[in-house]
């Protein structure tokens, strides 16, 4: 594969980032005219306080490399190198997806509140993606972000779906980064790369972005009412199930960090679910053992799907399709589990849980 503009070959990491597989981050577009009609006047004081913090840019000096990055990583075990690169490529794609979407919103809307907020969030996400991609460049496998912008397919989401999905991705990003960071505080000998030292401040950006979507939704409560409660449950489960399956497929990588992936995912999902109670009228019952059993079933089905696809032939194809249906059925069972009902005042103050 070549970049048609430069005729330069595209590396494997860029090809991987370009793919729209079920567990890969996607690029999104939306109804910008509808977003232009957002009104934050209901929570104006909270909004102005939040945007003022974005303007102050607490992390403007954070994403700068130091001498720790001059270490020689050439002697790494090839499997660890492969898994670390896969982790970074997925993270770069997710961060850059936010950067592109937020920049496009700023470009396409006239609402001054929306324009300013999304411009500031695009700044942050671009900074995150660039910092991670610089680390990939140390391994000579940086993702070609300019090519990705042109070549990756864009998925259309209604604005409310953007709010639900992006709110959750920001909050679960916060929960993941802070959990990894706290792990390395306890096990510094397991910190095999310096980038993990940046995760504590980094997660504050993620939390702040999530707060922005929270205020948007609570200022426009139609997104949290009626049939939208069903959509909220869907997106909660989609984000949780995707993370659970993807992380468990990377079990050896987490082991290298001294992390038990089962414990990690339970911590992160429960923390994200708890944070979500500050905004969403319904959340998942993560205290129900059946919740975790069904997530594990989806992971085991995914392992079997990969094996069936590798086996190939008609039998492998049919088995893979049957297992995909089984995963769909497991998701439906998760969806119809009794949720936890929430009741919060519209002016609730959002605070970090950790």
Secondary structure as UniProt FT lines:
FT   TURN            4..6
FT   HELIX           12..18
FT   TURN            22..23
FT   STRAND          27..29
FT   HELIX           32..36
FT   HELIX           41..43
FT   HELIX           44..56
FT   TURN            57..62
FT   HELIX           67..70
FT   TURN            74..75
FT   HELIX           78..108
FT   HELIX           112..138
FT   TURN            139..140
FT   HELIX           145..151
FT   STRAND          154..156
FT   HELIX           159..186
FT   HELIX           188..190
FT   HELIX           194..198
FT   HELIX           199..219
FT   HELIX           221..224
FT   TURN            226..227
FT   HELIX           228..249
FT   HELIX           251..256
FT   TURN            257..258
FT   HELIX           261..276
FT   TURN            277..279
FT   STRAND          282..283
FT   TURN            286..287
FT   HELIX           289..311
FT   HELIX           313..335
FT   STRAND          340..341
FT   TURN            346..347
//
